[in-house]
Amino acid sequence: MQAIQNFLLSSTPILWLNNALKQQDILLIDHALCEKKAASSAVSLMHRYPERDALLKKMSRLAREELKHFEMVLEILRHRGIAYKNIIPSGYVQAMRSHIRAHQPARLVDELIIGAIIEARSCERFSALIPHLDRELAYFYSSLLASESRHFNDYLTLARMYANEDIHSRIQLFTELESSYIQGEDSVFRFHSGYVQGSMESY
Protein backbone atom coordinates (compact mmCIF):
# COMPACT_ATOMS: atom_id res chain seq x y z
CA MET A 1 0.00 0.00 0.00
CA GLN A 2 2.86 2.39 0.63
CA ALA A 3 3.92 2.32 -3.03
CA ILE A 4 0.34 3.01 -4.08
CA GLN A 5 -0.06 5.87 -1.62
CA ASN A 6 3.19 7.35 -2.91
CA PHE A 7 1.98 6.99 -6.50
CA LEU A 8 -1.43 8.63 -6.05
CA LEU A 9 -1.50 12.35 -5.32
CA SER A 10 -4.40 12.30 -2.86
CA SER A 11 -6.50 10.10 -0.61
CA THR A 12 -10.18 9.35 -0.94
CA PRO A 13 -12.18 12.20 0.62
CA ILE A 14 -14.34 11.47 3.66
CA LEU A 15 -17.39 12.71 1.74
CA TRP A 16 -16.95 9.84 -0.75
CA LEU A 17 -16.64 7.35 2.11
CA ASN A 18 -19.88 8.69 3.57
CA ASN A 19 -21.56 8.19 0.18
CA ALA A 20 -20.20 4.63 -0.03
CA LEU A 21 -21.39 3.60 3.42
CA LYS A 22 -24.88 5.00 2.77
CA GLN A 23 -25.17 3.38 -0.67
CA GLN A 24 -23.51 0.01 -0.37
CA ASP A 25 -25.90 -1.43 -2.96
CA ILE A 26 -24.58 0.95 -5.63
CA LEU A 27 -21.03 0.44 -4.37
CA LEU A 28 -21.31 -3.31 -4.95
CA ILE A 29 -23.14 -3.06 -8.27
CA ASP A 30 -20.57 -0.64 -9.63
CA HIS A 31 -17.72 -2.71 -8.20
CA ALA A 32 -19.00 -5.68 -10.22
CA LEU A 33 -19.17 -3.51 -13.33
CA CYS A 34 -15.63 -2.24 -12.70
CA GLU A 35 -14.28 -5.78 -12.51
CA LYS A 36 -16.02 -6.69 -15.79
CA LYS A 37 -14.71 -3.53 -17.48
CA ALA A 38 -11.19 -4.22 -16.22
CA ALA A 39 -11.28 -7.69 -17.78
CA SER A 40 -12.67 -6.27 -21.02
CA SER A 41 -9.96 -3.59 -21.16
CA ALA A 42 -7.24 -6.20 -20.68
CA VAL A 43 -8.63 -8.37 -23.48
CA SER A 44 -8.94 -5.29 -25.72
CA LEU A 45 -5.25 -4.53 -25.21
CA MET A 46 -4.42 -8.14 -26.12
CA HIS A 47 -6.41 -7.83 -29.37
CA ARG A 48 -4.87 -4.49 -30.33
CA TYR A 49 -1.25 -5.31 -29.47
CA PRO A 50 -0.72 -8.99 -30.40
CA GLU A 51 2.99 -8.43 -31.03
CA ARG A 52 3.64 -7.38 -27.39
CA ASP A 53 4.48 -10.68 -25.73
CA ALA A 54 4.89 -9.35 -22.18
CA LEU A 55 1.59 -7.49 -22.48
CA LEU A 56 -0.20 -10.64 -23.66
CA LYS A 57 1.04 -12.64 -20.69
CA LYS A 58 0.24 -10.03 -18.05
CA MET A 59 -3.13 -9.00 -19.51
CA SER A 60 -4.27 -12.61 -19.94
CA ARG A 61 -3.68 -13.31 -16.26
CA LEU A 62 -5.20 -9.98 -15.26
CA ALA A 63 -8.37 -10.59 -17.30
CA ARG A 64 -8.88 -14.01 -15.68
CA GLU A 65 -8.43 -12.57 -12.19
CA GLU A 66 -10.77 -9.66 -12.85
CA LEU A 67 -13.49 -11.99 -14.12
CA LYS A 68 -13.06 -14.14 -11.01
CA HIS A 69 -13.49 -11.03 -8.88
CA PHE A 70 -16.58 -10.16 -10.93
CA GLU A 71 -18.07 -13.54 -10.12
CA MET A 72 -17.26 -13.08 -6.42
CA VAL A 73 -18.99 -9.70 -6.30
CA LEU A 74 -22.02 -11.19 -8.08
CA GLU A 75 -22.22 -13.84 -5.37
CA ILE A 76 -22.17 -11.19 -2.65
CA LEU A 77 -24.93 -9.29 -4.48
CA ARG A 78 -27.04 -12.46 -4.62
CA HIS A 79 -26.53 -13.16 -0.92
CA ARG A 80 -27.62 -9.63 -0.07
CA GLY A 81 -30.64 -9.60 -2.36
CA ILE A 82 -29.26 -6.81 -4.54
CA ALA A 83 -30.15 -6.99 -8.23
CA TYR A 84 -27.18 -6.69 -10.58
CA LYS A 85 -27.83 -4.21 -13.38
CA ASN A 86 -26.06 -1.82 -15.70
CA ILE A 87 -25.82 1.70 -14.29
CA ILE A 88 -24.44 4.84 -15.88
CA PRO A 89 -20.74 5.38 -15.16
CA SER A 90 -19.13 8.45 -13.69
CA GLY A 91 -16.87 10.53 -15.90
CA TYR A 92 -13.76 9.31 -14.06
CA VAL A 93 -12.16 7.22 -16.79
CA GLN A 94 -13.13 9.58 -19.61
CA ALA A 95 -11.57 12.51 -17.76
CA MET A 96 -8.22 10.76 -18.15
CA ARG A 97 -8.76 9.07 -21.51
CA SER A 98 -9.50 12.40 -23.20
CA HIS A 99 -5.78 13.21 -22.78
CA ILE A 100 -4.44 10.04 -24.44
CA ARG A 101 -2.04 10.78 -27.31
CA ALA A 102 -2.93 9.50 -30.78
CA HIS A 103 0.45 8.25 -32.05
CA GLN A 104 2.19 5.03 -31.08
CA PRO A 105 3.75 3.88 -28.83
CA ALA A 106 2.62 6.95 -26.86
CA ARG A 107 -1.03 5.88 -27.04
CA LEU A 108 -0.28 2.47 -25.56
CA VAL A 109 1.90 3.99 -22.83
CA ASP A 110 -0.85 6.45 -21.85
CA GLU A 111 -3.43 3.65 -21.76
CA LEU A 112 -1.17 1.58 -19.51
CA ILE A 113 -0.55 4.52 -17.16
CA ILE A 114 -4.30 5.06 -16.85
CA GLY A 115 -4.74 1.35 -16.12
CA ALA A 116 -2.16 1.62 -13.35
CA ILE A 117 -3.94 4.63 -11.85
CA ILE A 118 -7.34 2.91 -11.86
CA GLU A 119 -5.91 -0.18 -10.15
CA ALA A 120 -4.05 1.98 -7.63
CA ARG A 121 -7.21 3.92 -6.76
CA SER A 122 -9.13 0.66 -6.38
CA CYS A 123 -6.58 -0.52 -3.82
CA GLU A 124 -6.63 2.80 -2.01
CA ARG A 125 -10.42 2.75 -1.78
CA PHE A 126 -10.55 -0.86 -0.63
CA SER A 127 -8.13 0.07 2.14
CA ALA A 128 -10.13 3.17 3.09
CA LEU A 129 -13.40 1.22 3.20
CA ILE A 130 -12.25 -1.87 5.11
CA PRO A 131 -12.35 -0.39 8.67
CA HIS A 132 -15.96 0.76 8.16
CA LEU A 133 -17.53 -2.34 6.59
CA ASP A 134 -19.22 -5.43 8.00
CA ARG A 135 -17.04 -8.50 8.47
CA GLU A 136 -17.95 -10.16 5.16
CA LEU A 137 -17.20 -7.15 2.99
CA ALA A 138 -14.13 -6.15 4.98
CA TYR A 139 -12.68 -9.65 4.54
CA PHE A 140 -13.55 -9.70 0.85
CA TYR A 141 -11.95 -6.32 0.11
CA SER A 142 -8.89 -7.27 2.15
CA SER A 143 -8.55 -10.40 0.02
CA LEU A 144 -8.49 -8.32 -3.17
CA LEU A 145 -5.66 -6.00 -2.16
CA ALA A 146 -2.77 -8.27 -3.17
CA SER A 147 -4.02 -9.01 -6.69
CA GLU A 148 -5.15 -5.45 -7.39
CA SER A 149 -1.78 -4.16 -6.19
CA ARG A 150 -0.07 -6.56 -8.59
CA HIS A 151 -2.27 -5.31 -11.42
CA PHE A 152 -1.11 -1.77 -10.64
CA ASN A 153 2.51 -2.91 -10.85
CA ASP A 154 1.89 -4.86 -14.06
CA TYR A 155 0.42 -1.85 -15.85
CA LEU A 156 3.21 0.45 -14.68
CA THR A 157 5.92 -2.06 -15.59
CA LEU A 158 4.50 -2.42 -19.10
CA ALA A 159 4.22 1.35 -19.54
CA ARG A 160 7.88 1.76 -18.72
CA MET A 161 8.86 -1.20 -20.89
CA TYR A 162 7.16 0.08 -24.04
CA ALA A 163 7.93 3.78 -23.67
CA ASN A 164 10.65 5.37 -25.78
CA GLU A 165 10.77 8.27 -23.33
CA ASP A 166 10.85 9.08 -19.63
CA ILE A 167 7.22 8.71 -18.58
CA HIS A 168 7.42 10.71 -15.35
CA SER A 169 5.69 13.73 -16.92
CA ARG A 170 2.87 11.55 -18.29
CA ILE A 171 2.37 9.90 -14.89
CA GLN A 172 2.28 13.36 -13.33
CA LEU A 173 -0.30 14.59 -15.85
CA PHE A 174 -2.67 11.66 -15.37
CA THR A 175 -2.32 11.45 -11.58
CA GLU A 176 -3.07 15.18 -11.35
CA LEU A 177 -6.18 14.75 -13.51
CA GLU A 178 -7.26 11.76 -11.44
CA SER A 179 -6.70 13.46 -8.12
CA SER A 180 -8.63 16.53 -9.21
CA TYR A 181 -11.55 14.36 -10.28
CA ILE A 182 -11.87 12.26 -7.14
CA GLN A 183 -11.46 15.28 -4.87
CA GLY A 184 -14.31 17.12 -6.57
CA GLU A 185 -18.09 16.98 -6.47
CA ASP A 186 -19.67 14.51 -8.89
CA SER A 187 -23.11 14.04 -10.40
CA VAL A 188 -23.27 10.33 -9.50
CA PHE A 189 -21.77 8.14 -6.79
CA ARG A 190 -19.68 5.28 -8.12
CA PHE A 191 -16.73 3.19 -6.97
CA HIS A 192 -14.54 5.51 -9.02
CA SER A 193 -16.15 8.91 -8.69
CA GLY A 194 -15.94 12.13 -6.79
CA TYR A 195 -18.31 12.77 -3.91
CA VAL A 196 -22.02 13.55 -4.19
CA GLN A 197 -23.69 16.22 -2.10
CA GLY A 198 -27.35 16.10 -1.10
CA SER A 199 -29.58 13.47 -2.70
CA MET A 200 -27.70 10.37 -3.75
CA GLU A 201 -30.24 8.79 -6.10
CA SER A 202 -27.71 7.95 -8.77
CA TYR A 203 -28.87 4.92 -10.75
N, C-alpha and C positions, 0 to 999 in steps of 0.2 A: 504493500500500500504506500510505502514511503516514496517509491519511484513514481507512482501515479500521482500522488499529491504534489510532488515536485514538478511533474509534467504539466498538470492543469494549473491555470492561473487563479482559480477561485474555488471555493467550496460551495456546496449546495446551500442556498439560503433557507433560513428557518421557515419562511413563508411557504416555500415549496414543500417542505416536510409536513407542515400543517395541512396543506392540500392533500398530500398523499395519505396521511393517517385518517382524514375525513372521507376520502374516496378510494378505499382500498379495492373496490370492485373495478374501477377504471384503471387503477394502478396495475392490477393483475391482467386485465384484458389487454392493455397496451403493452405490458411486458411480454405477453405471448406474441403479440404482433411484432414486437421488436426482435424477438428471437427468430421468427419466421423471415423477417426482412433481412436479418444478418446472414442467415443461411442463403437466401436468394442472392444477396450482394456478393457473397463469396463464390457462388456458382457462376454468376455473371462475369466476375473477373477471370475465372477459369476458361470460360467460353471466349472471352475477348483477347486473352493473352496466352494462347496455347503453347507458345514457344518459351515461356518463363517457367522452367522446371521447378525452381524453389517455390514460386507462387502456387503452382498446381498442387504441390505436396502440402503446403501449409493451409491453403484454402479448402482443400478436400477434407482435411481433418477438422478444420474450423466449421465447415458447413454441417458435417455429421454431428458435432457437439452442439451446435446451435439448434438443430432440429430435435435432438434429444432434450435439450432444455425446453423447447417449445412443447413437447409432449408432457414434460413434467409440470409445466405451468397449466396446461389444459387439465391435467388430473386434479390439481389444486382447485381450479375453477369448478370442476364437476363436484368435488367434495363439498364445496361451499355454496353450491346451488347458484352459481353465477353463469349466465349465458355468455358463451364466447360469440363475438360478433366483430365485424369490421367497424372501426370508428375513424373519424377524420384525424389525420396526424397534426402535430404542431408544425411550425415552420422551422424547427431546429436544424434538420439536416439540410434543407434547401438554403438556409442562411449561409451555410458553409459551401455547399456545392456550387452556388452561384459565382464563386471566386475560383473555380477550377480552371486551369489553363487549357487551351485547346490543342497544343502541339504535344508530341510525344518525345521523350518519355515523361515530360513534365506533367501531363494529364494523369498518367498512372501514379506518379509519385504523390500528387495532390490527393488522389482518391485514397491511396494507402494511408496518408497522414490523417485524413478525415476518419477513416476506419479506426485508426489508433485512438483518436480523440473520443469517438463514440464508445469504444470499449472501455477506455479509461474512465469516462463519466459514469458508465454503468457500474463499474467497480466502486467508484466514489459514492454513488447513491445507494448501492447495496449496503456499504459500510455505514453510511449515515442513518439508514433506516433500521438496521438490525437491532439497536438498543430499544427501539420503540414498538417493535412488532410482537405478536403472540409467538409462542414457542415454535409452532410449525413453520411459520413464514421466516422467522429469524434463523432457524436451522437451515431452511432451504436456501436463503440468500447467502448465508455463510458458506454453504457448500459450493456455490457458484463462483466465489471469489477467485479461486486458484485458476480455473479454466479461463475466466474472463480476463484475468491479469495476463495470462499467457497469450491470449488473442491480441491484447494491446501490444505486447512485445513482438509478436509475429508481424503485425502490420508495420510497426516502426522499423523493424529489422529489414523488411522487404523494401520499404521506402528508401532507406539508406543504401541498400544493395543496388537498386535500379536507378538511382539518381546520378546524373553526371555533373552534379553541383553540390555545394554545401546546402543542406536543407534547413538550417537553423532559421532563416528568415521566413520560410514557408510555414514551419511549425509555429513560429511566433504569430504570423498572420492568422492562421486558423484557430489557434488557442485563444487569441484575443477576440476573434469573432464569436467563438463558442462561449467564452466567459461572459461577454456582453449579453448574449442571448439568455443564458440561464439565470443571470442576475436581474433580468428585467421582468416587467409584467407581461403576461401572455394572454391570449384570448381563450385558450383551452388548457386544461391540466392534462399532462401526459407524463410518461416515465422520463422522457427527454423533453422538457419544456421549461419555460420560466414559471413564475408563480402567477396565480389567479386571485384577484381581489374580488370580494363580494360573492355573488352567486357562482356556484361551481357546476352548474348543469352544462356539461361539456361533451356530451355524446355527439 
